[in-house]
Amino acid sequence: MNGNYDVIIIGAGSVGVPTSYFLAKEGMKVLCLESNPSSGQGQNKAAIGGVRATHSDPAKITICKKSLEIFSTWKETVGTEIGWKEGGYCFPIYTEGDEKTMRDMLPIQKKFGLNIDWIDAKGIARAVPGINMNGLRGGTLSPDDGQVSPLLATESFTREAKKLGVEFRYREQVKKLGMQGKTVTTVETDRGTYSAKTFVNAAGAEATAVCEMAGFSVPVIPDSHEAGITSPVRQFLAPLVVDIRPGPEGMTKNFYFGQVETGQIIFCYTPLKPILGTDRRETSEFMPILARRLVGLIPRLKNLTVRRLWRGLYPMTPDGVPVIGKAPGIDNMYLGIGMCGQGFMMGPGVGYNLASHITKGRPAMDPEIYELLSPNRNLGRGKAERLA
Ligand SMILES: Cc1cc2nc3c(=O)[nH]c(=O)nc-3n(C[C@H](O)[C@H](O)[C@H](O)COP(=O)(O)OP(=O)(O)OC[C@H]3O[C@@H](n4cnc5c(N)ncnc54)[C@H](O)[C@@H]3O)c2cc1C
């Protein structure tokens, strides 16, 4: 038995790694267990790296504001490149209904101090050079949002966490939790047994199975999404662009893309019908559909060379909102799960607040807003937003 840990985290991904870092900063002795051979090899590496605070949900706004603060200052604080690019998010709008949806969100976004505005079609054309102007009504632009490399960020967080004493044990899958009544006492992996005072479930798409090991259930349903990346070209596109129109081919709900700091165009779409399950093999239908949408929106992109495609999982909840806080009915377990399509951007903000919750008994953010993410809410209700 290996013991004496203050906290054991299950999962070294978008949430688990920053959580370990912020817990260690609070002086905790932390062990992070991960079934993959290194950090970020679950869904973290599938993310295209969009980071925005411009949501409509107050809890997501507050958490992502913190993440943006952490990501955007990381290089000057820690000295490591994580590919931060402050280019904003741009939603070009072509229909009256979509214009209303976007304009209706502005008051709450402004109430939370977000830098976002409706701009006219000419302004959108300046932000997205070469965009199809046919029917373009204008759109929103939020210049303080941005992009980060999920691979570089998670590697850097891991390195900094290790410097603070966090122990990472890779290729160890948690198989069982030892329980004494309502208290978790141990985790058993395929290679050992470990004890700690407190446990964190940050198991991403496999989070429900870990909850069930402690005798309760929270629905986290894997929903697969494909993405791709081109060869690099000269920087011409500052924002990450989201086209929220359903695709003319009848298969896609929205699509989004951006140019990363090193010049590649990275892209993704949301299938109209969710593709539930854990299949991560790329499909032959993705690229023809995506290419038509991309070239339809910005015709000059027809000259790009696609280098690589991949498919990953959104760990979805029924209401599209993450589940963060104390596990229901368990004395010493916390959840940072159900991140949906926004777990990379939420990771540092979630880690920061979970570390405060665990060490100080309250989150760093307004507890009333944090409560909106509570595992005790009615998780059966609501409409899931499937967008990064
Ligand atoms: C195509 C695509 C594009 C995306 N784009 C974006 C984006 O632009 N911005 C954004 O914010 N999000 C994006 N996402 C979503 C994002 O990738 C996820 O929300 C996020 O990675 C989830 O973080 P997590 O920490 O919950 O899970 P993960 O990063 O998957 O981490 C969970 C870890 O737990 C480990 N684990 C699970 N069970 C066990 C166990 N029993 N024992 C040991 N280890 C275990 C897993 O191996 C995994 O490494 C995208 C997703 C996809 C698929």
The ligand as an SDF file (V2000), in Angstrom:
LIG
                    3D

 53 58  0  0  0  0  0  0  0  0999 V2000
  -12.5200   17.1670  -32.0960 C   0  0  0  0  0  0  0  0  0  0  0  0
  -12.5690   17.8400  -30.7630 C   0  0  0  0  0  0  0  0  0  0  0  0
  -12.3010   19.1980  -30.6620 C   0  0  0  0  0  0  0  0  0  0  0  0
  -12.3470   19.8360  -29.4100 C   0  0  0  0  0  0  0  0  0  0  0  0
  -12.0240   21.1600  -29.3450 N   0  0  0  0  0  0  0  0  0  0  0  0
  -12.0290   21.7810  -28.1400 C   0  0  0  0  0  0  0  0  0  0  0  0
  -11.6690   23.1500  -28.0140 C   0  0  0  0  0  0  0  0  0  0  0  0
  -11.3280   23.8150  -29.0100 O   0  0  0  0  0  0  0  0  0  0  0  0
  -11.6890   23.7150  -26.7890 N   0  0  0  0  0  0  0  0  0  0  0  0
  -12.0430   23.0190  -25.6720 C   0  0  0  0  0  0  0  0  0  0  0  0
  -12.0820   23.5880  -24.5880 O   0  0  0  0  0  0  0  0  0  0  0  0
  -12.3780   21.7140  -25.7420 N   0  0  0  0  0  0  0  0  0  0  0  0
  -12.3940   21.0890  -26.9430 C   0  0  0  0  0  0  0  0  0  0  0  0
  -12.7320   19.7650  -27.0280 N   0  0  0  0  0  0  0  0  0  0  0  0
  -13.2220   19.0730  -25.8210 C   0  0  0  0  0  0  0  0  0  0  0  0
  -12.0820   18.6460  -24.9060 C   0  0  0  0  0  0  0  0  0  0  0  0
  -11.1530   17.8580  -25.6340 O   0  0  0  0  0  0  0  0  0  0  0  0
  -12.6490   17.8460  -23.7260 C   0  0  0  0  0  0  0  0  0  0  0  0
  -13.7670   18.4910  -23.1700 O   0  0  0  0  0  0  0  0  0  0  0  0
  -11.5850   17.7250  -22.6330 C   0  0  0  0  0  0  0  0  0  0  0  0
  -10.3680   17.2220  -23.1260 O   0  0  0  0  0  0  0  0  0  0  0  0
  -12.0940   16.8530  -21.4860 C   0  0  0  0  0  0  0  0  0  0  0  0
  -11.1660   16.9590  -20.4430 O   0  0  0  0  0  0  0  0  0  0  0  0
  -11.1150   15.8660  -19.2810 P   0  0  0  0  0  0  0  0  0  0  0  0
   -9.9740   16.2160  -18.4010 O   0  0  0  0  0  0  0  0  0  0  0  0
  -12.4720   15.7370  -18.7050 O   0  0  0  0  0  0  0  0  0  0  0  0
  -10.8200   14.5180  -20.0670 O   0  0  0  0  0  0  0  0  0  0  0  0
   -9.4180   13.9670  -20.6480 P   0  0  0  0  0  0  0  0  0  0  0  0
   -8.5530   15.0670  -21.1370 O   0  0  0  0  0  0  0  0  0  0  0  0
   -9.7670   12.8630  -21.5710 O   0  0  0  0  0  0  0  0  0  0  0  0
   -8.7340   13.3890  -19.3330 O   0  0  0  0  0  0  0  0  0  0  0  0
   -9.2730   12.2770  -18.6300 C   0  0  0  0  0  0  0  0  0  0  0  0
   -8.1410   11.2990  -18.3920 C   0  0  0  0  0  0  0  0  0  0  0  0
   -8.5720   10.3090  -17.4570 O   0  0  0  0  0  0  0  0  0  0  0  0
   -7.9690    9.0880  -17.8140 C   0  0  0  0  0  0  0  0  0  0  0  0
   -8.7400    8.0010  -17.1810 N   0  0  0  0  0  0  0  0  0  0  0  0
  -10.0420    7.7100  -17.3750 C   0  0  0  0  0  0  0  0  0  0  0  0
  -10.4140    6.6820  -16.6010 N   0  0  0  0  0  0  0  0  0  0  0  0
   -9.3080    6.3070  -15.9170 C   0  0  0  0  0  0  0  0  0  0  0  0
   -9.0590    5.2830  -14.9640 C   0  0  0  0  0  0  0  0  0  0  0  0
  -10.0100    4.4210  -14.5630 N   0  0  0  0  0  0  0  0  0  0  0  0
   -7.8050    5.1670  -14.4580 N   0  0  0  0  0  0  0  0  0  0  0  0
   -6.7980    6.0170  -14.8470 C   0  0  0  0  0  0  0  0  0  0  0  0
   -6.9940    7.0060  -15.7540 N   0  0  0  0  0  0  0  0  0  0  0  0
   -8.2380    7.1430  -16.2760 C   0  0  0  0  0  0  0  0  0  0  0  0
   -8.0330    9.0940  -19.3310 C   0  0  0  0  0  0  0  0  0  0  0  0
   -7.0910    8.2030  -19.8930 O   0  0  0  0  0  0  0  0  0  0  0  0
   -7.7390   10.5550  -19.6510 C   0  0  0  0  0  0  0  0  0  0  0  0
   -6.3670   10.7990  -19.9270 O   0  0  0  0  0  0  0  0  0  0  0  0
  -12.6790   19.0970  -28.2630 C   0  0  0  0  0  0  0  0  0  0  0  0
  -12.9160   17.7280  -28.3490 C   0  0  0  0  0  0  0  0  0  0  0  0
  -12.8520   17.0900  -29.5850 C   0  0  0  0  0  0  0  0  0  0  0  0
  -13.1130   15.6220  -29.6630 C   0  0  0  0  0  0  0  0  0  0  0  0
  1  2  1  0
  2  3  1  0
  2 52  2  0
  3  4  2  0
  4  5  1  0
  4 50  1  0
  5  6  2  0
  6  7  1  0
  6 13  1  0
  7  8  2  0
  7  9  1  0
  9 10  1  0
 10 11  2  0
 10 12  1  0
 12 13  2  0
 13 14  1  0
 14 15  1  0
 14 50  1  0
 15 16  1  0
 16 17  1  0
 16 18  1  0
 18 19  1  0
 18 20  1  0
 20 21  1  0
 20 22  1  0
 22 23  1  0
 23 24  1  0
 24 25  2  0
 24 26  1  0
 24 27  1  0
 27 28  1  0
 28 29  2  0
 28 30  1  0
 28 31  1  0
 31 32  1  0
 32 33  1  0
 33 34  1  0
 33 48  1  0
 34 35  1  0
 35 36  1  0
 35 46  1  0
 36 37  1  0
 36 45  1  0
 37 38  2  0
 38 39  1  0
 39 40  1  0
 39 45  2  0
 40 41  1  0
 40 42  2  0
 42 43  1  0
 43 44  2  0
 44 45  1  0
 46 47  1  0
 46 48  1  0
 48 49  1  0
 50 51  2  0
 51 52  1  0
 52 53  1  0
M  END
$$$$
